[in-house]
């Protein structure tokens, strides 16, 4: 390794694109469970392809199909209980504070609904041979191939973002061999029928759905006085050769050479504050206009437009981590991971996360919810909502480092749309200015605390504060000053106004939050009661410090709002500082209640380590070291006295820990996390009591499926390779030993720089830094720092 960097500011500084690792998920049998089907989507329409030979099933979703309608969820009685809760906390009567907290809760969210199913029956008989089912994430194409009676049949599936349609093409290697029946069905209130060459599905979503777990005589409601959203879907059947006719409530094709199926769907969702029956949106008109626009396009053109659009995003980043078992089926590779730690499977899963975000979050759509856009249940777990104490945010971490700002636009717009309700909740519930959002929300933009049994799940008014981090990070990674001035800063400033109102002084004159909850966790009193309401939880204080600091920096860069920044700085100077506890850990609460045997899935007090940047070796070395102890406690090392013993936790939790170990520069512990990520989860593993792993389709097993674990993994792997949060670009700060050779291109850093790297023997060979919106940067590898000045062309560094 040279002691001096060799800089080449020329077009030849570009590293050659690394050879792509496997981009194919492949199987030798069809799905037998939803958790084995393969996801396709365009941000609006989602499909889960089972790949059955004779009776194909595609589960269908449309992003805006939710139960419910606009409703009042704020609690005007909350204001009268707030002083009493605070008084109890300051008197350390935490049991009373916990009891009173029930008085300020609200109602449950509504639920994301399944649209229905596309049912395709192939009229061939005989045993299927040479079966193969694939998902090519490099092109966002799924396929099924098999042979029956000497004829090879092929099906291909995709969902196009530019044309907003799902396309399916059936072909055979001999003419006149395709005979099939096709229809649409739904579990919602609906009617399904054939019209011309199309199958029609239209219906209504429930006006209310009780959340999963509530037992009652009636849990799904269709109230004619409060109608739910209406939906309309159309499947156009276009055969090549043969003949077509109506069949029952669908269409039958006989002896065709090929068949193209084109599907689109819409609802009458207008805005979050518009009642469905008053909507100006005509879903039938939307679908018919969509299908009319593509009526002159053949399958090849639709596929080309789809692939070109998708690859503009996907091809920005490539990763190779070494050879693996690409010849084996994907489920076999997961099952074998503990034996061979297949590096190519890691690369495939890294890119799978990017595929899933591109497929579930596009400009003009809603952001990815707990399940992206894929949900088969009328009563999905946690309503398939947007959960803002981690899950929503985790969905979008990868958009920063893997260069998908277009996908983050859906989240940014949604944050802005939360503000009207968020202002009302702040004023009604707490008598505060600004805007807020609590722990969870739904299509109708609920910002009040959800009605969940215990306060630890819902008294979390800083969900909006955390969401504002994404506005700031979007600017930090991409440098759009107009975005910062006109979109990001106004939203951030208004969230900061709420925090200024929410903070109160404690007995030491420090500003604290009260009531305060460390998300979903609890502490125990001397009489072993589990309580959650206290003051100044570390999670709260880190979030507010992050927002205030970002607002001050933003205002300074824009040259505006000087007086407001003075107010924020005064609060920062007197903001409660989280403490280090008796074990050397970063305390989760203001009291030293942490226990070594607490292995709760949430470790929210490490926000400042990741995705925040407060706990670093440069900014806060003591806090950084204490964060390591906290993570060791949570992963069982201190509790069980077994160094390296990591708990098998829910999928998203393991992936957050992966990012934390990366930030702690601990490659060995990160490697342990990877073993937990790739535990095989049988499709039937849907009980929360059976923790984590991956289903054979690489979906994260929460369980049940939650997309945050898929998307969070990609962000965690990126952190192992490149970090830029501590004032410099840090290369390979936590490279696992089982990735001795590799190559990556296209990772993005703060300042807008793009990084390409190549390493061998566990050592970095060269890196290319592509220009960003900033001009100067320090690049660190090991104990070497390389100062790059005025970068206007790719800069190559050799080691």
N, C-alpha and C positions, 0 to 999 in steps of 0.2 A: 504494500500500500504506500503510495507516495505521500510524503509529508506535505507536499505543496499541491494545490489543486491546479489542474490544467484547464484553463478557461478557453472556450471557443465560442465567441459571439458571432455565429454564422448559421446559415440554413443547414449546414451539415451537422449542427449540434443536436439535431433531432435523433433520438434513439430509434432504431428500427422497431416497429410494432412487435410486441412479443407474440410468439405463436399462441394462438388461442387454445386454452384448455377446453375440455368438453363443454359444449353449450347445449347438450342434449340430455333430457330426462327420457329414459326408455324402459319399457316393460314387456314381458312376454305373456301377459294376461290382461284382461279388462278389469276395471274397477268393480268391486263388490260392495263398496260403501262410499258415501260421499267423501270421506277423508282419504280416499284413494283416487278420486277423479282429478282431472287436470284443469287448472284455472286458465281461462282466457278472458280478456276484457279490454275496454278502451276508456275507462274512467266513468262511463255512463252505463253501459250494458256489460254485465258479467255472465259468464257461462262456466259450468263445471262439466267437462266432457268425460263420460264414463268409458266410452270406447267399447261398448258391447257389440258382439258380432251381429246378432239378429234383431235384438230389441234395444236399440241405442237410446240412451237417456242423456239429455243435456239440461241441467238445472239452470234456470234463468233468473237474473236479477236486473232491476233498474234502480239507479242510485237514489232517486227521490221517492221511492215507494215505501212509505212509512205509515204506521197507524197514527190516528189522532188528528189534531187540528189546533189552531192557536187557542191558548187557554191561559188562565191566570195561575201562575205557580209561585208568585212572591208571597211572603208571609208578613203582613202588616203588624202582627203581634210580636215579631222578633225584636223590635226596638225596645219594647218594655222589659224584655228579659236580658238584653245585652248588658246593662249595668249590673244586674244581679249576678250574672255569670262572671263578670270581671271581678266583682267584689269577692265572690267565693274563691276564685283562683288566687287573688292577692292574699287572702286569708288562709290559703293552702287547704281549703275545704274542697278538694278535687272531686269527691264523690257528689257533693251538691252541684258543683259546676257541670259535671257530666250529666246529671239528671235534668238540669235546667236546659242543657243543650238540645234535648229532644224538642223543646218548645219552639225552637227557631228553624226546624227543618221544614221541608216543603213536600212536594209530590214526586212520584216516580217519573222517569222519562217514558216516552212512547218507544215503540219498537220498530226496527228495520224489518221489512217484510219480504218474503220470497215472491217473485212474480209468478213463477210456474215452471213448467217443463216442456221441452220440445221432445216429442216421442216419435222415433223413427223405427219402423219395422221393415226389415229387409226380407223379401220373400225368396230366400234360397234355403235349401236343405242340405244336410250333410255335415260332416265334421270339418271344423275350421283348422287349417294347418298353417304353419309358419306365421303365426300371429305376432304382430309388433304394434306397440302403442308408444307414441313419442310426443314430447313437447320440445320444440326447438326454440330456446329462449333468445337465440341470436337473431331470429326473424319473427318471433311471436307467432309461430305456426304450430298447431297440433295435428297429428295424423294417426290414422289406424290403417293397417294393412294386414290382409290375411288371404288365404286361398280356400275356396270351397268348390268341390267338383271340378277341379282342374282350371278354374277361373280365378285370377287374382283380382281382388277388390281393394280399392283404396279410397279413403275418406280424408279430407283435409278441412281444418277449422281455423278461423281467425275472427277477431272483432276489430273493425277498422275505426280508428279515431277520425281521420279526415272525412269519412262518409257515414259514420255513426250507424253501421250495420254489422251484424254477425253474418258471416258467409261460410257455407259448407258446400263442398263439392264431392260428389260420389262418382267414381269412375271404375271401369273394369278393363282388363286387357283384351276382352273379346266383345264385339258389338252385340247390342240387344240383350245384355245380361242383367240389367238393373231393373228390378221391380220392387217397389216399396210403397208403404203407406206412411203418411206423416200427419201429425195433429199437434195441437197445443192444449195444455191442461193447466189447472191451477188449484191450489188449496184455498184460495181466497174466494169470496163471492164473485161468480163469474159466469159468462156464457162463452162457448167455443163453437165455431161453425166454419164451414167452407164457403168461400165466395169467389167465383171464377177460379183463377189459378192460385188462390191464397187461402191460408188458414188464418182465422181471426180469433183473437182472445181479447175480451174486454170485461171489465169488472170494477170492483170497488174494494179498497182496503178498509179494515175495521176502523171505527171511530175511536176505539180504545182497546188496548191489549194489556192485561195484567202481566206484570213481569214474571219470569220463570221462578218457580218456587212458591208462589202464592197458590194456595189450594182453596177453591171455591166452586160453587155449582156452575157459575159462568165466569169465564176469564177472557173471552173474546166477544166484543160488542159491535154490532152494526145498528147504530141508532139513526132512524130516518130523520130525526130532527137535527142531528149533528153528523152529517154524512162525512165519511172518510174520503180520502183521495180516490179519484177514478183513474183507471189506466186503460191503455189500448195498445195492442201488439198485433203485428201482422207478419206472417211468414209467407213469402212469395216462393212458389215452386216452379222452376224453369227446367224442363227436361230437354235433352238433345236426342231427338228421335223418339220412337215409341209413341205411346198415347197417355193421356191423363184424364181423370174424371174424379168427381166427388165420391167420397167414401165415408159414410156415417157423418161425423162432424169434422172430417179432414179431407185429405186429397190422396188419391192413389195414382202411382205411375207404373206403367207396364212396359217392359222390354225396351227400356231406353238405353242409349249408349253412355250417357252421363246425365247427371242431375245437379243443378245448382239450387241451393236453398239460401234465401236472403231474408234476414229477420231484423226488425227494428221495433222499438217500444218507447212509450213516453207516458207520463202522468200529467194530471192537471195542476201539479204543484206550481204556484205562482210566486209567492214570497212567504217568508216565515210568519208574517202577520196577516195573511189573507186567508180567510176561511175557504175551504175547498169549493163550497157551493157558490162562492162569489168570484171564483177564479176566472181570469180572462184567457186562460190557456186551454186550447182544444187539442188533446193528445192525438186524436184521430187525424186531425189536419197535419200535425207535426210529422207523424209516421208516414202518411201518404205523400207529403211533400219530400220527405227524405228518400223514399223509395222511387219517387218520380225522377229525382235528380240523378239517380244512378241507373235508370232504366236502359240507357244506351251503352252501358259499360258491360263488358264480359268479365268472366271470373279472373282472367289473367290481369286485366287492367286494375280491377279492384284489389287484387293481391299485391300488385306492384305499388299502388298508391299507399296501401297499408304498410308494406315493408319499408318503403322509402321514408315514410313519416316516422315509423318506430325506430329505424336504425340511426336516424339523425340524433336521437337521444341515447340509445343503447351503446352505439359504437364509440362513444367518447372515452370509455374506460375499458381497458382489457387487463387481464391478470392471468399469469401462469405461475403455479407454485410447484411444478414437478409432475411427473407421470403418476397416474393412479390406476384405477380399475375401470376405465371407461368402457371396456368391452362387456363388463357385467351389467346386469340390470340395476337401476337406481336403488331399488329396495335392497338388493344384495349388497350394494356398496355401503348403505347405511348400516346394515347388520354387521358388516365386516370392519367398520371404522375402528372399533376398539382394538382390533388386531393389527391393522396396518396404517391407521391414521392417514388415510388416503388424501394427499394434498390436493389432488385434482378435484375431489368431491368438495373440498373447502372452496376452491375457486368457482366451481359450478354453483354452489349455494350462495356465495357472494354475489354472483351475477344474477342469480334467481331473485334475490331481494330487489335488485334494480329492475328486473323484469316486472315484478309484482307492483312496484310503485308506479312505473310507467303505465301499467295496465289498469290501475285503480285511481289515478289522480292526474288529471290533465287540466290545462287552462279552461275555465268555464264550467268545470264540474264541482261537485262537493269534494272535500278532502276525504281521504281513506278513513273509514270508521274502524271499529274494533276488528272487523273481518274484511276490511278493504271494501269490496262491493259484493262479496260472495257469502250468502247466507241461505240455508234451506229451511229455516225454522220460523214459524209464526211467533214463537216465544223464545227468541234466541237468548243465550246467556248474556247477562248484563245489558239486555235490550239491543245488543250490537251497536251501542251508542258511541259517542266520542267521550272518552274518559281523560280528564285533563290534569290528573295528578301524575301522569307519566305517559300513558299509552298513546294518546294522540301525538304528543311531542316525539316519542320514540319513532313513530312512523316516518318522520321527516328528517331525522338526523343525517341519513345517507344522502339527502338531496344536497347537502353542503359539500361534503368531501368527494362524492362521486358525480358531481357536476350535473345535477338535474334541477336547475332553478325553475324551469317551466312546470315541473310537477308540484313545486312548492306554492305556485300561484293560487291553487285551489285552497290551500290552508290560509294564505294571506287574505284572500277575499272573505273567507269564512270568519276569520278573526274580526275583520271590519264589520261584518254583518251581525256579530254578537253584541256590538256596542249599544244599540238602542235598548235592547232588553237588559243589558248589563248596567246601563245607567239607572234604569228603573228599579232593578233589584238593589243596587247600592243605596239608592234614596229610600226605597220602601222598607227594606229589611234593617238597614243600619243608619239611616239618616246621613249618608255620606255622599260626597261629590265623586266625580269620575265614573269609571265603569269597572265591572268585575265579571268574573265567571267562576262558578263553583266547580265541583269535581266532575260533573258529567252533564252532557247536553244532548239534544236530539235535533231532528229536522226543524223543529219549531223554536229553536234557539233558547231553550230553557237555560237560564243563568242562575236561578235560585238553587239552594241546596236540595238535592234529591231526597226523597223520603225513604231512606234506608234505615234498617233497624238501629244501628249504633252510630254515634256521632263521628267515629273515626273514619267512616266512609263518606261523609258528606259535608262536615263543617270545615270546608277547605276553600275559602274565598279568594285564594291567590292563583286559581287556575288561569285566569286571564293574565296575571303577572308573568307566569311561566310562558304562556303563549307568545308574549311580547318578545321573548328572547329570539324567536324565529324571525321576527321582523328585523331585528338588529343584525342577526347573523346573515340574513339574506343580503343586507348591505355590506357587511364586512367581507363576505366571500366574493361579491360581484361588483361593488363600488358604484352603484347607481344613485347618484346624489338626488336626482329628481324623485326617485322612489323614496329615499330617506326623507326628503323635505315634505312631499305631498301625501305620502301614504303612511310610512312607518312612524315617523316622529309624532304626528298628531295622535295616533292610537297609543303609542307608548306614553306620551305625556299625560293623557287622560287616565291611563291605568295608574300612573304615578300619583295623580291627584287622589285617587281612591286610597292608595297606600298611605299617603300623608294623613288622610282622615282616619284611617284604620289604626295607625300606630298610636300608642299612648305611653306615658312615662310610668316606669315602675318605681319602686321605693328607692332605688339608687339613682334615679334621674335619667335612666337610659330608656330609649324608645324601644318598645316591644310590641308584639302582636298578642292579642288576647280577646277571645279564646284562640288557642292555637293547637293544631293537631299535626302529628307526624303521620303522613298518609297511611291509613289502614292498620297502623300498628298501635300498641297500647303499652302502658306501664302498669306495674303492680304496686298496690299500696301495702302497708305492713300487714294488713289482714287479707292479703292475696286477692283483692278485687282488681279486675282489669278495667282500667280507665284510660281515657284518651285526651281529655280537655285539660290544658295547662296554659302556659305563656311561653312565648319566644322559642318555639321549636326551631332547631337549627335549619330545617327546611325553609321555614318562613323567612328567617333572617337572611339566608343566602339568596333567596329569590328577590327580596326587596333590594338588597345590596346590588345585585346584578342589574335590576331595572333602573335604579337611581343612577348608577355609574354609567350605564349605557345612554341614558337620557342626557346626562351632563356632557358626555363625549359627543353625542349627536348634535346637541345645541351648539357646542363649541365649533364643530366642523362646519355647521351651517351658518354660524355667526348670528344666532338668534337667541332669544329667551334667556338673557343673562340673569335677570332677577330670579326667575324660576330655578335656574341652576344653583343660585346661591342658597335658596331654601332647601333644595335637595342635598346640597353639600353639608349644610348645617345638620340635617337629619342623619346623614351618613356619619358625620363626626361623633354623633351621640347615639348611634344605633347599637343595640345590644350585640356583643361579640360572643359567638358560641365558645364554649369552654372545652378544655381537655379533661377527661375524667380520670378516675382512680386506676383504670387499667392502661392509661395512656391513649385511650380512644377519643375520637371526636364525639362529644356527647350528642345524643339524638335529641335530648330535651334540655331545658335549662337546669333541671335538677339531674343529679348523677344517678339515673335510674337504669342505665344500660346493664344488661346481663350477658355474660359470656355464652349462655346456652340459648340465647334468642337467635333463631335462624329464620326470622320472618322474611318473606320474599321481598318486601320493600326495604330499601336501604336509602331512603329519600334524603337523609341528611348528608349524603355524599354528592348532592347536586353540584356543589362547588368544585368537585373533582372532575366530573363529567355529567352533563354537557357544559357546565359552567367552567370558568377558568380562574377561580379564586384560590384554589388549593394547588399550588405548583411549587417545585423546588426553589424557584426564584422569588415568587410573590409571598409565599407563606410556607417556609420549609417545615415549621413545627406542625401546622395544620395538615400539610401533605403527609407527614409521618404519622400523625394521629389518624388520618383517613385510612392508612394501611392497617392499623390496628383494628379499626372498626370493621373493615372488610374481612380481616382474619377472624374476628369474632363471629361475623355472620356466616362465614363459610365453614365453621365448625372446628377450626384449628385449636382455638383456645378452649372451646367447650369440651373437646374430646381428647385433647393432647396429642393429636395426630397431625403432624406437619404435612401439609399438602392435601388434607382431607377436605373435599368440597362437597357441599350439599347438592343433591339432585333436586333442583327447584323448578318452578314454573319457567316455561321457555323464555319469556321476555326478561325475567329476572336474571337468568344465566347470561343472557346477552348483554344486559347492562353491566353485570360483573365483568364480562369480557372487556368492555370498554374501560372500566375502572382499572383493571389490572394492566391494561395497555398504558393508561395515564400514569400508573405507578412504575412503569418500565419493568414489569415483572413478566417476562416471557414464559417462565415455567408455570406460573399460576394461570396465565392465559391458555396455555396448552391444556391444562386440566379442565378449564371451562369448555374447550372444544370437545373434549370427551363427553361432557354432559350434553352439549348441543346435539351431538350425533348419536344419542341413544335411540334405538328404533322403538317407535311407538305404534303398537297395533291400531288399526283403524277404529276398533271398538273402544279404545282408551279415550273416553270422553268425560271421565269423572275427575273432578279437581283433586281427589285423593291420590291419583296416580300421576306423578309430576313429570312434566317436561318431555323432551325428546322431539323426534321428527317422524311424522307419518311418511309412508312410502312416496307420496307426491311432494315431499320436502316442505310441506306446510308444518308450521310450528304447532306442537301439541302443548297447549297451555297447561293441561287440557281444559276445555275444548280448544279448537283452533282459534288462535288470535293472530292477526297479521303482524302485530308489533314485534313478535319474536322472529319473524322472517326478515322484516326490514331492519330491526335493530342489530341483527347479526352482521349485516353488510356494513353498517356504521362501525361496529366493533372491530371487524377485520381491517377496515381502512385506518383506524386508530393504531393498530399494530404496525402499520407500514409508514404512515406519515402523520405528524402532529404539527400544529402551528399556533397553539394557544398561549405559548409562554414567551412570545416576543421574537421567535425565530422559527424556521422550518426544521423540524427534527425528523431525520430519516432513520427508519428501522430501529426505533427506540425500544421495541419489544418484540423482536423477531423470534418466533418459536424455533427450537433447534431442529425440528422435523421439517422445516422449510429451508434447507440449506441453499437451494438454488431457486431463483425465481426472477420474474420480470413483470413490471406493472407500468402502465401508461395511463395518463389522463386524470390522476387524482388532483383535486383542487385544494388550495389552501387559502387562508386569510390573506388579503391583499390581492386576490385574483390570480395568483400564480398557479401554473399547471406543472405537475411533477411526473417525470418518467424515471424509472430506476431499473437497474439490473444488478443482481448479486449472485455469488457462487461461493461454496464453501462456508456459508454463513457470513460472508463479508461483502460489503457493498463495493461494486466495481466502478460504477459510474452512475451519474444522475444528470438529467437535463431539466433545467428550470425555465419554463416558458414565461414570457412577460405577463404581468398582471396590470391592474390599474395603478398599483404602487410601483415605484421604480427601484427601490433599494430593499434588500433583504439579506438576513444572515441565515446561512444554511449550516446545520450542525449534524455531524455523524460521529458517534463515540465522543472522543475528546477533541475533535477537530471542528473549528468554526471557519466558515468561508464567507467573507463579506462580498456580496455582489452589489455593484453600484450601477445605477442608470441602465437597467436591463430594458433593451428595446428589441432584442432578438433572443432566440433560445441560447441559454448559457449551459455549456457542458462542463461538469466537474468529474475528474477521474480520481480514484482513490487508490 
